[in-house]
Amino acid sequence: MRMVFALVLILGLGLAGGAVYLAQGYIGQQNAALERERAARQSAVPTVDVYIVNKPLDFGDTLGAGDVQKIAWPQNALPEGIFREEAALFPGDGSQKRTVLRQMEKFEPVLASKVTEPGQDAGLTSRLAKGMRAFAIRVDVASGVSGFLRPSDKVDVFWTGASGNISDTVQGEVTRLIETNIRIIAIDQFAAEDRSTGAMIARTVTVEATPQQVARLAQAQATGRLALSLVGNADDSEIAVVEVDRRGLLGVELREVIEVERERVCTIRTRRGSEFIETPIPCTN
């Protein structure tokens, strides 16, 4: 009897010890999980809800409430012009849609620079900055950089025309840089920035310019020929005055002509028969 009691006691103590061991392991796992959760919360980046497009959109497409959705976006990496509230994206009753100005891919954030104001179309007026005007320049395959110009590219404008006489008998022309870093807003009647990469020979290039620049370009186009030179995307250098005439092109140097005053010589002419003889005499005046 005592033997049975001892065995039961030993078995009970073993089961109790095993239960305590298992409980300690479970509690340890739970504590570790809690620590990991606390660490994850501390390392998580704060986010805010922003609007993105839920499908690809091209230039000229309308943007409505069904084309956007909200997602969490890192608060410390918000792009400029992001929309966080539906009232800001679609004010009022939301019936006035916006128009896409630049191509947007699926899940790309909606930015104010990529859409028009509510109810506004994507015409050239929506692409002009405050105080700027649109001016069309006639081009061909040579003056239009072989058709490789795109909207939003920047160009330098060169004028070639008559600029006085190079010599007494030769009427020459001069080529001069008249405007720099002028932004293109349309090629012919096409204003989208994301058209095909192939070259397209245009007849007109519409640029964004101040009223003073428009006046200069109009005068230059009326009195000579204009040619465009494409500017690199990262080029922000300032260009000095550029002017080349025919002498500069050919490397002809002008030499100063110095007149040397000659001493006056007075003579008298005497006729002897059919001959005339000149005799030097002192000049009296």
C-alpha positions as CSV (number, residue, x, y, z in Angstrom):
1,M,0.0,0.0,0.0
2,R,2.8,2.3,0.9
3,M,4.5,1.4,-2.4
4,V,1.4,2.4,-4.4
5,F,1.1,5.7,-2.5
6,A,4.8,6.4,-3.2
7,L,4.4,5.7,-6.9
8,V,1.3,7.9,-7.1
9,L,3.1,10.7,-5.3
10,I,6.1,10.5,-7.6
11,L,3.9,10.4,-10.7
12,G,2.0,13.4,-9.4
13,L,5.2,15.4,-8.7
14,G,6.4,14.5,-12.3
15,L,3.2,15.7,-13.9
16,A,3.2,18.9,-11.8
17,G,6.8,19.6,-12.8
18,G,6.1,19.0,-16.5
19,A,3.1,21.3,-16.3
20,V,5.2,24.0,-14.7
21,Y,7.9,23.5,-17.4
22,L,5.3,23.8,-20.2
23,A,3.7,26.8,-18.6
24,Q,7.1,28.5,-18.4
25,G,7.8,27.8,-22.0
26,Y,4.4,29.2,-23.1
27,I,4.8,32.3,-21.0
28,G,8.3,32.8,-22.4
29,Q,7.0,32.5,-26.0
30,Q,4.3,35.0,-25.3
31,N,6.7,37.5,-23.7
32,A,9.0,37.2,-26.7
33,A,6.1,37.8,-29.1
34,L,5.1,40.9,-27.1
35,E,8.7,42.2,-27.2
36,R,8.8,41.7,-31.0
37,E,5.5,43.5,-31.4
38,R,6.8,46.4,-29.3
39,A,10.0,46.6,-31.3
40,A,8.0,46.5,-34.6
41,R,5.8,49.3,-33.4
42,Q,8.8,51.5,-32.5
43,S,10.5,50.9,-35.9
44,A,7.3,51.4,-38.0
45,V,7.2,54.6,-40.0
46,P,4.2,56.9,-39.4
47,T,1.8,56.9,-42.4
48,V,-1.1,59.0,-43.7
49,D,-3.8,58.2,-46.2
50,V,-3.3,59.6,-49.7
51,Y,-5.1,59.2,-53.0
52,I,-3.6,57.2,-55.8
53,V,-4.9,56.2,-59.2
54,N,-6.3,52.6,-59.5
55,K,-5.6,52.3,-63.3
56,P,-3.2,53.7,-65.9
57,L,-4.3,57.1,-67.2
58,D,-3.0,59.1,-70.2
59,F,-2.8,62.7,-71.1
60,G,-6.4,64.1,-71.7
61,D,-8.2,61.3,-69.7
62,T,-10.7,62.5,-67.1
63,L,-10.1,61.8,-63.4
64,G,-13.2,60.9,-61.3
65,A,-13.9,59.5,-57.9
66,G,-14.0,56.0,-59.4
67,D,-10.4,56.3,-60.7
68,V,-8.7,56.8,-57.3
69,Q,-8.4,55.0,-54.0
70,K,-6.7,55.7,-50.7
71,I,-3.6,54.0,-49.4
72,A,-1.2,54.5,-46.5
73,W,1.9,56.5,-47.4
74,P,5.0,57.3,-45.3
75,Q,4.4,60.6,-43.6
76,N,8.0,61.7,-43.9
77,A,8.1,61.1,-47.7
78,L,5.0,62.9,-49.0
79,P,5.4,64.3,-52.5
80,E,4.6,68.0,-53.1
81,G,1.0,68.5,-54.3
82,I,-0.3,65.2,-52.9
83,F,-4.1,64.9,-52.1
84,R,-5.1,63.6,-48.7
85,E,-8.7,64.5,-48.6
86,E,-11.5,63.8,-51.1
87,A,-12.8,67.4,-50.6
88,A,-9.5,68.7,-51.9
89,L,-9.4,66.4,-54.9
90,F,-13.0,66.7,-55.9
91,P,-14.4,69.8,-54.2
92,G,-18.1,70.5,-53.8
93,D,-20.4,67.7,-54.8
94,G,-17.6,66.0,-56.7
95,S,-19.4,66.3,-60.1
96,Q,-16.6,68.3,-61.7
97,K,-13.9,66.0,-62.9
98,R,-10.2,66.8,-63.4
99,T,-8.2,66.2,-66.6
100,V,-4.9,64.3,-66.6
101,L,-1.9,66.4,-67.8
102,R,0.8,63.8,-67.6
103,Q,0.7,60.0,-67.9
104,M,0.2,58.2,-64.7
105,E,0.7,54.5,-64.0
106,K,-1.5,52.3,-61.8
107,F,-1.0,53.0,-58.0
108,E,0.8,56.2,-58.7
109,P,-0.1,59.1,-56.3
110,V,-2.3,61.9,-57.7
111,L,-0.3,65.2,-57.7
112,A,-1.6,68.7,-58.4
113,S,1.0,69.1,-61.1
114,K,-0.4,66.1,-63.1
115,V,-4.1,67.1,-63.2
116,T,-6.0,70.2,-64.0
117,E,-8.3,72.2,-61.8
118,P,-11.8,70.7,-61.3
119,G,-13.9,71.1,-64.5
120,Q,-10.9,72.4,-66.5
121,D,-9.8,70.7,-69.7
122,A,-6.2,69.9,-70.7
123,G,-5.7,72.8,-73.2
124,L,-2.7,74.9,-73.5
125,T,-4.1,77.5,-71.1
126,S,-3.8,74.9,-68.3
127,R,-0.1,74.4,-69.1
128,L,0.9,78.1,-69.0
129,A,2.4,79.5,-65.8
130,K,1.2,82.8,-64.4
131,G,2.3,85.7,-66.6
132,M,3.5,83.5,-69.5
133,R,2.2,83.4,-73.0
134,A,2.2,80.8,-75.8
135,F,4.0,81.6,-79.1
136,A,4.3,79.4,-82.2
137,I,7.6,79.2,-84.1
138,R,7.7,77.9,-87.6
139,V,10.2,75.0,-88.0
140,D,11.2,72.4,-90.5
141,V,13.4,69.3,-90.4
142,A,16.6,71.3,-90.0
143,S,15.4,74.1,-87.6
144,G,13.3,71.7,-85.5
145,V,16.2,69.4,-84.5
146,S,15.2,66.7,-86.9
147,G,11.8,66.1,-85.2
148,F,13.3,65.0,-81.9
149,L,11.7,67.8,-79.8
150,R,9.1,66.9,-77.2
151,P,6.7,69.0,-75.1
152,S,8.4,70.2,-71.9
153,D,11.8,70.1,-73.6
154,K,13.8,73.4,-73.4
155,V,15.5,75.0,-76.4
156,D,17.7,77.9,-77.3
157,V,16.5,80.1,-80.1
158,F,18.9,81.4,-82.8
159,W,18.1,84.2,-85.3
160,T,19.8,84.6,-88.7
161,G,19.2,87.7,-90.7
162,A,20.8,90.7,-92.4
163,S,22.8,92.9,-90.1
164,G,24.5,95.6,-92.2
165,N,27.4,95.5,-94.7
166,I,30.4,93.3,-94.1
167,S,32.3,95.3,-96.7
168,D,31.5,98.0,-99.2
169,T,30.3,95.5,-101.8
170,V,29.1,92.4,-99.8
171,Q,25.8,92.3,-97.9
172,G,26.2,89.8,-95.1
173,E,24.1,88.0,-92.5
174,V,24.6,87.4,-88.8
175,T,23.4,84.5,-86.5
176,R,22.6,85.5,-83.0
177,L,21.4,83.7,-79.8
178,I,18.2,85.7,-78.9
179,E,16.6,83.4,-76.2
180,T,17.8,80.6,-74.0
181,N,16.0,77.8,-72.1
182,I,12.6,78.4,-73.6
183,R,10.1,75.6,-72.6
184,I,8.1,73.8,-75.3
185,I,4.5,73.3,-74.5
186,A,3.2,71.8,-77.7
187,I,4.4,70.3,-81.0
188,D,2.0,71.1,-83.8
189,Q,-1.4,70.4,-82.2
190,F,0.0,67.8,-79.8
191,A,0.7,68.8,-76.2
192,A,1.2,65.4,-74.5
193,E,4.6,64.7,-73.0
194,D,4.5,60.9,-73.3
195,R,4.0,60.4,-77.1
196,S,6.0,57.9,-79.0
197,T,9.7,58.1,-79.0
198,G,10.0,58.2,-82.8
199,A,10.9,61.4,-84.5
200,M,8.1,63.5,-85.9
201,I,8.7,66.4,-88.4
202,A,6.7,69.3,-87.1
203,R,5.7,72.5,-88.8
204,T,5.2,74.6,-85.7
205,V,6.6,74.5,-82.1
206,T,4.7,76.3,-79.4
207,V,6.8,77.7,-76.6
208,E,6.1,79.4,-73.3
209,A,7.4,82.9,-73.1
210,T,7.0,86.2,-71.4
211,P,5.3,89.1,-73.3
212,Q,8.7,90.7,-73.9
213,Q,10.1,87.4,-75.2
214,V,7.0,87.0,-77.4
215,A,7.7,90.5,-78.9
216,R,11.4,89.6,-79.6
217,L,10.5,86.2,-81.1
218,A,7.8,87.8,-83.3
219,Q,10.2,90.5,-84.6
220,A,12.9,87.9,-85.2
221,Q,10.5,85.6,-87.1
222,A,9.3,88.5,-89.3
223,T,12.9,89.7,-90.1
224,G,14.9,86.5,-90.4
225,R,15.0,82.8,-89.9
226,L,14.7,81.0,-86.5
227,A,16.5,77.8,-85.6
228,L,16.1,75.8,-82.3
229,S,18.8,74.1,-80.4
230,L,17.8,71.4,-77.8
231,V,19.0,72.0,-74.2
232,G,19.9,69.0,-71.9
233,N,17.7,68.2,-69.0
234,A,20.3,68.9,-66.4
235,D,21.9,71.9,-68.1
236,D,21.4,75.0,-66.0
237,S,24.5,76.9,-67.3
238,E,24.3,80.6,-68.2
239,I,25.2,81.4,-71.8
240,A,27.0,84.7,-72.7
241,V,26.2,86.6,-75.9
242,V,26.6,84.4,-78.9
243,E,26.9,86.1,-82.4
244,V,28.6,84.9,-85.5
245,D,28.8,86.7,-88.9
246,R,30.5,85.7,-92.1
247,R,33.8,87.2,-91.1
248,G,33.8,85.2,-87.9
249,L,32.7,82.0,-89.7
250,L,35.5,82.3,-92.2
251,G,38.1,83.6,-89.8
252,V,38.6,86.9,-91.6
253,E,40.3,89.5,-89.5
254,L,39.7,93.3,-90.0
255,R,42.9,95.4,-90.3
256,E,43.0,99.0,-89.4
257,V,43.9,101.2,-92.4
258,I,46.2,104.1,-91.4
259,E,46.4,107.0,-93.8
260,V,49.9,108.6,-94.1
261,E,49.9,112.2,-95.1
262,R,52.3,112.8,-98.0
263,E,54.4,115.9,-98.6
264,R,52.9,118.2,-101.1
265,V,54.9,118.6,-104.3
266,C,54.3,121.7,-106.5
267,T,55.4,121.8,-110.2
268,I,55.1,124.0,-113.2
269,R,54.5,122.5,-116.6
270,T,56.3,123.9,-119.6
271,R,55.5,123.0,-123.2
272,R,58.2,122.5,-125.6
273,G,56.8,121.6,-128.9
274,S,54.7,118.5,-128.4
275,E,56.2,117.7,-125.0
276,F,55.4,118.9,-121.5
277,I,58.1,119.3,-118.9
278,E,57.3,119.4,-115.2
279,T,59.7,121.5,-113.0
280,P,59.4,121.2,-109.2
281,I,59.1,124.6,-107.4
282,P,58.4,125.6,-103.7
283,C,54.7,125.5,-102.7
284,T,53.5,128.9,-101.7
285,N,50.2,127.8,-100.0
